[in-house]
Amino acid sequence: MKKLLLSLCMILALTACKDENQQTAQATTKSVVKIGASFPLTGNMASIGNAAHKALTAAINDANSNPDNKYHYELTIENDQMDPKAINNIANKFLFSDKVNVIVSYFSVANRIVAPLAAKHKIINFMFGFGDDSLLSIYNFQNFLTVEAENAAVIDFLKSKNVSNVDLIYQNIGAADEFLKPLLPLLDAENIAYTIHRFNKEERDFSTLIFKIKNSPSQAVFIYAFEPEADILTKELKQQKVDKIVAYNDGLPMTTNYALYEGYYNVGSILTPAIYQKAWGLEGQNAAYATYLYDSGKIIVDAFENAPTANKIPTSDEVAEYLLSRTKYQGITGKYTLDSKGQFHSKGQTSIVKNEQMVVYEE
């Protein structure tokens, strides 16, 4: 019996090795498209970096599991910690050492460093952040909810809650100003009164601010802030029993403490559906913005597979031309349109924390 079991194990092992070797051989017979991506995998933003990593990896794994695809996709992930020096070094590594066909850069700090390099060296660059100042060439593409779409979602949310007066709390960071300035005329147009409150990064005592809010005539509090300040501010709001509608502009998905935000809203980016969170290994974790990475991975693969070319692999010009010619794309949660600058457009969404989980808000 032991000999029989040993023989069976050897047969299974040899079969597994044969299958693996066949898959490797199949991959090596295909031309390889190299994709380099960097995310903050450690530090304060590690939770969203991890989600981005897993979602993009899932999209590339899906592509490589399709035997009908012409190319094999090789994904290299680096940890940039959202540090400008590290981002620059990684981007140059991708360009000159790894010789990638595509660079994926994450958030505005990285985008502003990588976009000029991609434009100069004619490499397709997919970005995730705000503003069109990084769309420098036909090689730069950005897939993230635009400021206009975010602010439209904010106005729709406030109107749905019959809010006529709102306290706006904004952290003193550049991204906050990008949202706040165009939001104000939209509030004026809807006759929604507002009071603006600003606070500095690394601020830890919000007692004076919360006293003002608690005694203001507003029906709602709208917050643009990130960890750890957002958590500290929220904790004090609850401790002081501020009985108003509380909503956040995309800061909430970056937290890892959903219990703290129970009953509060997030207005902005699309929530990753639970079925995908489970498939990507993000169940019960922070899955902020992951849909944009997954959809973009699919879009990148589609472009290389279908761009007309006489070359071994489509050139950056051929890929860019194909992407811009399509203009309309379908993602896992909705539709995208692509404008001539390379900006993908989609609609915002409102979520709410229920039972310590973020779910899509339905009135």
C-alpha positions as a printed NumPy array, in Angstrom:
array([[  0.   ,   0.   ,   0.   ],
       [  2.827,   2.375,   0.892],
       [  4.512,   1.694,  -2.446],
       [  1.213,   2.333,  -4.238],
       [  0.697,   5.654,  -2.423],
       [  4.292,   6.665,  -3.112],
       [  3.884,   5.883,  -6.808],
       [  0.626,   7.84 ,  -6.955],
       [  2.235,  10.856,  -5.29 ],
       [  5.112,  10.732,  -7.748],
       [  2.709,  10.559, -10.695],
       [  0.713,  13.556,  -9.375],
       [  3.898,  15.521,  -8.779],
       [  5.199,  14.799, -12.253],
       [  1.817,  15.726, -13.761],
       [  1.786,  19.024, -11.853],
       [  5.306,  19.814, -13.001],
       [  4.365,  18.943, -16.576],
       [  1.325,  21.267, -16.474],
       [  3.419,  24.068, -14.974],
       [  6.128,  23.576, -17.579],
       [  3.513,  23.619, -20.355],
       [  2.099,  26.911, -19.036],
       [  5.591,  28.402, -18.808],
       [  6.424,  27.197, -22.305],
       [  3.181,  28.663, -23.625],
       [  3.968,  31.99 , -21.97 ],
       [  7.496,  32.091, -23.345],
       [  6.282,  31.473, -26.886],
       [  4.332,  34.725, -26.692],
       [  5.864,  38.176, -26.915],
       [  5.998,  39.788, -23.49 ],
       [  4.381,  43.123, -22.643],
       [  6.081,  44.545, -19.55 ],
       [  4.109,  46.666, -17.074],
       [  5.784,  48.471, -14.182],
       [  3.666,  49.817, -11.313],
       [  4.578,  51.478,  -8.024],
       [  2.331,  51.933,  -5.014],
       [  2.73 ,  53.003,  -1.368],
       [  2.902,  49.505,   0.138],
       [  4.206,  50.749,   3.496],
       [  3.451,  53.873,   5.513],
       [  0.193,  55.783,   6.098],
       [ -1.185,  55.035,   2.628],
       [ -0.288,  51.332,   2.624],
       [ -3.899,  50.175,   2.82 ],
       [ -4.885,  51.776,  -0.487],
       [ -1.557,  50.804,  -2.038],
       [ -2.206,  47.191,  -1.112],
       [ -5.688,  47.347,  -2.663],
       [ -4.279,  48.835,  -5.86 ],
       [ -1.575,  46.171,  -6.012],
       [ -4.044,  43.296,  -5.644],
       [ -6.59 ,  44.683,  -8.113],
       [ -4.043,  45.365, -10.854],
       [ -2.437,  41.963, -10.274],
       [ -5.862,  40.316, -10.633],
       [ -6.435,  42.045, -13.992],
       [ -3.054,  40.906, -15.322],
       [ -3.565,  37.358, -14.021],
       [ -6.923,  37.286, -15.822],
       [ -5.195,  38.305, -19.032],
       [ -2.503,  35.64 , -18.72 ],
       [ -5.076,  32.93 , -18.036],
       [ -6.731,  33.64 , -21.399],
       [ -5.1  ,  31.328, -23.982],
       [ -6.523,  33.42 , -26.833],
       [ -4.468,  36.486, -25.927],
       [ -1.573,  37.198, -28.284],
       [  0.782,  38.47 , -25.588],
       [  1.998,  37.483, -22.136],
       [  1.82 ,  40.295, -19.551],
       [  4.635,  40.659, -17.05 ],
       [  3.838,  42.869, -14.055],
       [  6.545,  44.325, -11.817],
       [  5.398,  46.019,  -8.598],
       [  7.579,  48.375,  -6.547],
       [  6.992,  50.108,  -3.211],
       [  7.379,  53.888,  -3.618],
       [  6.036,  54.831,  -0.137],
       [  4.678,  57.92 ,  -1.93 ],
       [  8.156,  59.4  ,  -1.576],
       [  9.195,  61.633,  -4.523],
       [ 12.813,  60.433,  -4.559],
       [ 11.756,  56.767,  -4.501],
       [  9.153,  57.398,  -7.219],
       [ 11.75 ,  58.997,  -9.48 ],
       [ 14.241,  56.156,  -8.945],
       [ 11.601,  53.501,  -9.605],
       [ 10.377,  55.236, -12.763],
       [ 13.917,  55.376, -14.137],
       [ 14.416,  51.711, -13.25 ],
       [ 11.262,  50.851, -15.196],
       [ 12.445,  52.869, -18.186],
       [ 16.114,  51.96 , -18.452],
       [ 16.596,  48.674, -16.623],
       [ 13.266,  46.859, -16.906],
       [ 12.443,  48.468, -20.283],
       [  8.707,  48.359, -19.652],
       [  5.996,  49.041, -22.217],
       [  3.646,  50.635, -19.659],
       [  4.11 ,  52.495, -16.374],
       [  1.334,  52.708, -13.792],
       [  1.7  ,  55.63 , -11.351],
       [ -0.497,  56.229,  -8.326],
       [ -1.711,  59.58 ,  -6.961],
       [ -0.724,  63.103,  -7.884],
       [  2.721,  63.107,  -6.232],
       [  3.79 ,  60.224,  -8.479],
       [  1.917,  61.427, -11.539],
       [  3.729,  64.752, -11.665],
       [  7.078,  62.951, -11.584],
       [  6.311,  60.087, -13.958],
       [  4.221,  61.923, -16.584],
       [  7.107,  64.056, -17.966],
       [  9.365,  60.981, -18.108],
       [  6.708,  58.972, -19.936],
       [  6.15 ,  61.812, -22.387],
       [  9.883,  62.235, -23.023],
       [ 10.556,  58.527, -23.531],
       [  7.252,  57.764, -25.283],
       [  5.997,  55.159, -22.826],
       [  2.312,  54.583, -22.067],
       [  1.611,  55.868, -18.554],
       [ -1.632,  55.124, -16.691],
       [ -2.194,  57.493, -13.767],
       [ -4.627,  57.643, -10.862],
       [ -5.097,  61.083,  -9.322],
       [ -6.717,  64.484,  -9.716],
       [ -6.219,  67.262, -12.227],
       [ -5.211,  67.269, -15.874],
       [ -1.843,  68.968, -15.34 ],
       [ -0.1  ,  65.593, -15.806],
       [ -1.743,  64.858, -19.157],
       [  1.3  ,  66.127, -21.019],
       [  1.254,  63.961, -24.12 ],
       [ -0.662,  61.286, -26.027],
       [  1.113,  58.692, -23.851],
       [ -0.387,  59.899, -20.541],
       [ -3.78 ,  58.557, -19.464],
       [ -5.607,  59.108, -16.195],
       [ -8.393,  56.962, -14.774],
       [ -9.791,  58.419, -11.586],
       [-12.921,  60.323, -10.676],
       [-12.463,  63.917, -11.831],
       [-12.879,  66.915,  -9.558],
       [-15.977,  67.892, -11.555],
       [-17.56 ,  64.447, -11.059],
       [-16.664,  64.424,  -7.353],
       [-18.212,  67.849,  -6.771],
       [-21.322,  66.934,  -8.785],
       [-21.75 ,  63.93 ,  -6.473],
       [-21.389,  66.206,  -3.439],
       [-24.096,  68.576,  -4.681],
       [-26.437,  65.668,  -5.49 ],
       [-25.887,  64.24 ,  -2.013],
       [-26.566,  67.524,  -0.202],
       [-29.702,  68.141,  -2.268],
       [-30.963,  64.594,  -1.609],
       [-30.649,  65.307,   2.12 ],
       [-32.346,  68.731,   1.798],
       [-29.269,  70.452,   3.198],
       [-29.469,  74.246,   2.976],
       [-26.455,  75.005,   5.179],
       [-23.233,  73.007,   5.477],
       [-19.976,  73.227,   7.42 ],
       [-17.013,  72.471,   5.137],
       [-13.941,  71.138,   6.942],
       [-10.861,  70.965,   4.721],
       [ -7.343,  69.881,   5.574],
       [ -4.628,  72.313,   4.452],
       [ -3.245,  70.254,   1.585],
       [ -3.058,  71.008,  -2.124],
       [ -5.603,  68.374,  -3.146],
       [ -8.211,  69.954,  -0.853],
       [ -7.916,  73.28 ,  -2.664],
       [ -8.424,  71.533,  -6.014],
       [-11.84 ,  70.398,  -4.78 ],
       [-12.9  ,  73.345,  -2.663],
       [-12.43 ,  76.191,  -5.146],
       [-14.765,  74.796,  -7.862],
       [-17.247,  73.491,  -5.265],
       [-18.122,  76.921,  -3.87 ],
       [-19.852,  78.356,  -7.005],
       [-21.859,  75.112,  -7.26 ],
       [-23.074,  75.583,  -3.685],
       [-23.933,  79.221,  -4.451],
       [-25.907,  78.172,  -7.517],
       [-27.999,  75.81 ,  -5.372],
       [-28.46 ,  78.428,  -2.605],
       [-26.666,  76.196,  -0.111],
       [-25.02 ,  78.336,   2.566],
       [-21.607,  77.239,   3.816],
       [-18.89 ,  78.015,   6.332],
       [-15.318,  76.974,   5.553],
       [-13.06 ,  75.619,   8.29 ],
       [ -9.396,  74.775,   7.636],
       [ -6.934,  72.811,   9.754],
       [ -3.286,  71.894,   9.381],
       [ -1.722,  68.513,   8.836],
       [ -0.568,  66.936,  12.105],
       [ -3.223,  68.835,  14.066],
       [ -4.437,  66.729,  16.987],
       [ -6.891,  68.869,  18.981],
       [-10.158,  69.749,  17.235],
       [-12.14 ,  70.847,  20.299],
       [-12.47 ,  74.511,  19.248],
       [-13.473,  73.576,  15.716],
       [-16.066,  71.08 ,  16.91 ],
       [-17.53 ,  73.63 ,  19.361],
       [-18.129,  75.99 ,  16.401],
       [-19.698,  73.251,  14.299],
       [-21.912,  71.994,  17.084],
       [-23.331,  75.478,  17.56 ],
       [-23.604,  76.436,  13.898],
       [-26.944,  76.539,  11.981],
       [-25.796,  73.848,   9.534],
       [-27.588,  70.538,   8.962],
       [-24.487,  68.763,   7.674],
       [-20.74 ,  68.524,   8.07 ],
       [-18.659,  67.769,   4.986],
       [-15.04 ,  66.742,   5.541],
       [-11.992,  66.523,   3.284],
       [ -9.238,  64.954,   5.388],
       [ -7.036,  61.881,   5.568],
       [ -5.5  ,  59.61 ,   8.159],
       [ -4.582,  60.06 ,  10.914],
       [ -6.255,  63.483,  11.218],
       [ -9.574,  62.214,   9.831],
       [ -9.8  ,  59.499,  12.483],
       [ -8.965,  61.92 ,  15.3  ],
       [-11.486,  64.504,  14.057],
       [-14.193,  61.859,  13.663],
       [-13.569,  60.462,  17.135],
       [-14.033,  63.934,  18.617],
       [-17.212,  64.513,  16.581],
       [-18.682,  61.378,  18.146],
       [-17.422,  62.16 ,  21.624],
       [-19.035,  65.615,  21.448],
       [-22.25 ,  64.063,  20.067],
       [-22.468,  66.3  ,  16.991],
       [-25.981,  65.466,  15.79 ],
       [-25.672,  66.351,  12.102],
       [-25.25 ,  64.568,   8.779],
       [-21.558,  63.739,   8.492],
       [-20.017,  62.994,   5.089],
       [-16.508,  62.71 ,   3.664],
       [-15.018,  63.414,   0.263],
       [-13.087,  60.18 ,  -0.367],
       [-11.147,  60.327,   2.895],
       [-13.284,  57.68 ,   4.537],
       [-12.251,  54.729,   2.318],
       [ -8.64 ,  55.19 ,   3.387],
       [ -9.363,  54.354,   7.01 ],
       [ -8.918,  50.908,   8.489],
       [-11.317,  51.618,  11.365],
       [-14.821,  51.466,   9.886],
       [-16.434,  51.073,  13.325],
       [-15.45 ,  54.674,  14.062],
       [-17.384,  55.893,  11.007],
       [-20.589,  53.935,  11.637],
       [-23.536,  55.765,  10.071],
       [-21.368,  58.281,   8.23 ],
       [-21.236,  58.788,   4.457],
       [-18.533,  58.856,   1.811],
       [-19.241,  60.805,  -1.378],
       [-17.069,  60.221,  -4.409],
       [-15.255,  57.225,  -5.815],
       [-16.883,  53.93 ,  -6.681],
       [-16.99 ,  51.275,  -3.975],
       [-15.383,  47.957,  -4.915],
       [-18.18 ,  45.323,  -5.003],
       [-17.931,  42.606,  -2.338],
       [-17.606,  39.811,  -4.905],
       [-14.449,  41.427,  -6.299],
       [-13.065,  42.203,  -2.849],
       [-13.305,  38.496,  -2.089],
       [-11.793,  37.458,  -5.42 ],
       [ -8.857,  39.86 ,  -4.995],
       [ -8.12 ,  38.87 ,  -1.397],
       [ -9.411,  42.165,  -0.027],
       [-12.411,  40.865,   1.902],
       [-12.691,  42.745,   5.187],
       [ -9.796,  45.017,   4.195],
       [ -9.564,  48.48 ,   2.695],
       [-10.5  ,  48.229,  -0.991],
       [-10.51 ,  51.947,  -1.802],
       [-10.083,  52.834,  -5.472],
       [ -9.327,  49.227,  -6.453],
       [-11.933,  49.231,  -9.234],
       [ -9.978,  51.891, -11.164],
       [ -6.829,  49.75 , -11.107],
       [ -8.609,  46.577, -12.182],
       [-10.515,  48.285, -14.986],
       [ -7.366,  50.043, -16.177],
       [ -5.458,  46.774, -16.247],
       [ -8.19 ,  45.371, -18.49 ],
       [ -8.093,  48.478, -20.699],
       [ -4.291,  48.235, -21.069],
       [ -4.522,  44.564, -22.081],
       [ -7.347,  45.293, -24.536],
       [ -5.286,  48.02 , -26.18 ],
       [ -2.212,  45.837, -26.708],
       [ -4.299,  42.903, -27.911],
       [ -6.287,  44.937, -30.432],
       [ -4.146,  47.872, -31.546],
       [ -3.391,  47.423, -35.273],
       [  0.326,  46.793, -35.68 ],
       [  2.899,  45.323, -38.033],
       [  5.35 ,  45.002, -35.148],
       [  6.075,  42.197, -32.716],
       [  4.357,  44.271, -30.003],
       [  2.31 ,  47.448, -30.652],
       [  4.304,  50.649, -30.224],
       [  3.284,  53.294, -27.695],
       [  1.943,  55.423, -30.557],
       [ -0.196,  52.549, -31.824],
       [ -1.539,  51.791, -28.346],
       [ -2.31 ,  55.47 , -27.649],
       [ -4.055,  55.858, -31.001],
       [ -6.183,  52.772, -30.341],
       [ -7.156,  53.917, -26.83 ],
       [ -8.206,  57.372, -28.017],
       [-10.139,  55.957, -30.961],
       [-12.469,  53.905, -28.75 ],
       [-13.559,  56.674, -26.326],
       [-16.12 ,  54.436, -24.542],
       [-15.263,  51.665, -22.077],
       [-17.168,  49.383, -19.708],
       [-15.856,  48.803, -16.181],
       [-16.996,  46.42 , -13.47 ],
       [-19.234,  49.037, -11.884],
       [-20.13 ,  51.319, -14.769],
       [-19.119,  53.085, -17.941],
       [-16.116,  55.25 , -18.719],
       [-15.651,  57.762, -21.486],
       [-12.192,  58.863, -22.606],
       [-11.621,  62.423, -23.79 ],
       [ -9.001,  63.637, -26.258],
       [ -6.638,  64.66 , -23.424],
       [ -6.451,  61.093, -22.088],
       [ -8.769,  61.588, -19.093],
       [-11.281,  58.839, -18.32 ],
       [-14.635,  60.1  , -17.018],
       [-17.072,  58.247, -14.764],
       [-19.788,  59.068, -12.247],
       [-19.415,  59.395,  -8.487],
       [-21.189,  57.357,  -5.853],
       [-22.325,  57.678,  -2.245],
       [-21.512,  54.966,   0.296],
       [-22.368,  54.572,   3.972],
       [-20.838,  52.604,   6.837],
       [-23.27 ,  49.986,   8.18 ],
       [-22.378,  47.256,  10.637],
       [-18.717,  48.268,  10.356],
       [-18.718,  47.782,   6.574],
       [-18.853,  50.319,   3.78 ],
       [-21.77 ,  49.652,   1.446],
       [-23.402,  51.533,  -1.418],
       [-25.95 ,  54.016,  -0.035],
       [-29.48 ,  53.587,  -1.272],
       [-32.117,  56.134,  -0.244]])
